C-alpha cells in the first residue's frame, strides 16, 4: 500500500514490505521521494537518506519480525525516515564482522549518518525507528 500526501510545507510517503526484494524498492521509493521535493535536498543528503533507509528496512526484515512499514517525510529543514516493525526488541550495538561478512555495520551507520535517531514503542507490540537528517549542511548537529 502506498499513500503520498503533499502540503505547503511537509511532504510524506508511506510504503510497506516483507521480503528482501522490498529493500531495493524502499531505496527506489526513497530516491523518488527526495527527487520530488522542491527544493530538493542536496545530493549528499538524499544519498544519505537512501542508505539509512536501506539499513533500517534490512534490519527490520532480518531482526524485526520480517516486515516493515516505511514512512518518509520532509519539512523545509529536514528529511526523515520512520521504519516500523513488529518486534519489541531494540537495536543493539554489535561488533562489525570484518572477516566473515555476517554484518554488524548497519546500526552503527544509521547512528553516525543521521542527526537524530529515536525509537518509540508501537505500533502494537513493535517499535518505530525515526531517523532525521537536516536538509542543509549549515544546520547539521553532527
C-alpha positions in Angstrom: 0.0 0.0 0.0 1.4 3.4 -1.0 0.0 6.8 0.1 1.6 10.1 -0.8 0.5 13.4 0.7 1.9 16.8 0.0 1.0 20.1 1.8 2.6 23.5 1.6 5.4 22.7 4.0 5.5 19.0 4.5 5.6 16.0 2.2 5.2 12.4 3.2 5.1 9.0 1.7 4.3 5.5 3.2 5.1 2.1 1.9 5.4 -1.5 3.3 7.4 -4.6 2.6 8.0 -8.1 3.7 10.8 -9.5 1.5 14.4 -8.8 0.7 13.2 -7.6 -2.8 11.4 -4.8 -1.0 14.8 -3.4 0.2 15.6 -2.4 -3.3 12.1 -1.0 -3.7 12.4 1.0 -0.5 15.6 2.6 -1.8 13.9 3.4 -5.1 10.9 4.9 -3.3 13.2 7.0 -1.1 15.2 8.3 -4.1 11.9 9.2 -5.9 10.7 10.9 -2.8 13.8 13.1 -2.4 13.8 13.9 -6.1 10.2 15.0 -5.9 10.9 17.6 -3.2 11.1 21.3 -4.0 13.6 22.4 -3.3 15.4 19.1 -3.5 17.8 18.3 -0.7 21.5 18.4 -1.6 22.6 15.2 -3.3 24.7 14.0 -0.3 21.6 14.4 2.0 19.5 12.4 -0.5 22.1 9.7 -0.8 22.5 9.5 3.0 18.7 9.1 3.4 18.7 6.3 0.8 21.5 4.5 2.7 19.8 4.9 6.1 16.5 3.6 4.7 18.3 0.6 3.2 19.9 -0.2 6.5 16.7 0.3 8.6 14.5 -1.8 6.3 17.1 -4.5 6.1 17.4 -4.7 9.8 13.6 -4.8 10.2 13.5 -7.7 7.8 16.4 -9.6 9.4 15.9 -8.8 13.1 12.5 -7.1 13.5 9.9 -9.7 12.5 10.2 -10.0 8.7 8.2 -7.0 7.7 8.3 -3.2 7.9 6.4 0.0 7.2 8.4 2.9 5.9 7.2 6.5 6.3 9.2 9.2 4.6 8.6 12.8 5.4 10.2 16.2 4.7 9.9 19.7 6.0 11.8 22.8 4.9 14.5 21.9 7.4 14.9 18.1 7.4 14.1 14.8 5.8 13.2 11.7 7.8 12.5 8.0 7.6 10.4 6.2 10.2 10.6 2.4 9.9 8.2 0.3 12.0 8.5 -3.4 12.5 6.5 -5.9 14.7 9.4 -6.7 17.1 9.7 -5.1 20.5 13.5 -5.9 20.6 15.6 -2.7 20.4 18.5 -2.4 18.0 21.8 -3.1 19.7 25.4 -2.3 19.0 27.4 -5.4 17.9 31.0 -5.6 16.8 31.1 -5.5 13.0 32.2 -8.7 11.4 35.2 -7.6 9.4 36.2 -11.1 8.1 33.1 -13.3 8.0 30.7 -11.0 6.2 27.9 -11.5 8.7 27.1 -7.8 9.2 27.1 -5.6 12.3 27.6 -2.3 10.4 24.0 -1.1 9.9 23.0 0.3 13.3 26.5 2.0 13.6 26.0 3.6 10.2 22.4 4.8 10.9 23.5 6.4 14.2 26.6 8.0 12.6 24.9 9.3 9.4 21.8 10.9 11.0 21.3 14.0 13.0 18.8 12.3 15.3 17.5 8.8 15.9 14.6 8.0 18.2 13.0 4.7 19.0 9.4 4.5 20.1 7.1 1.7 21.1 4.4 0.7 18.7 2.5 0.0 16.7 1.2 -2.9 18.6 4.0 -4.8 20.2 6.5 -3.5 17.7 8.7 -0.4 17.5 9.3 2.6 15.2 12.8 3.9 14.5 12.7 7.5 13.3 15.9 8.8 11.6 16.3 12.5 10.8 18.8 14.3 8.6 18.9 18.1 8.2 18.4 19.3 4.7 21.2 21.9 4.7 24.8 21.5 5.7 24.9 24.6 7.9 22.2 23.3 10.2 23.7 19.9 11.0 24.2 19.0 14.6 26.6 16.2 13.8 
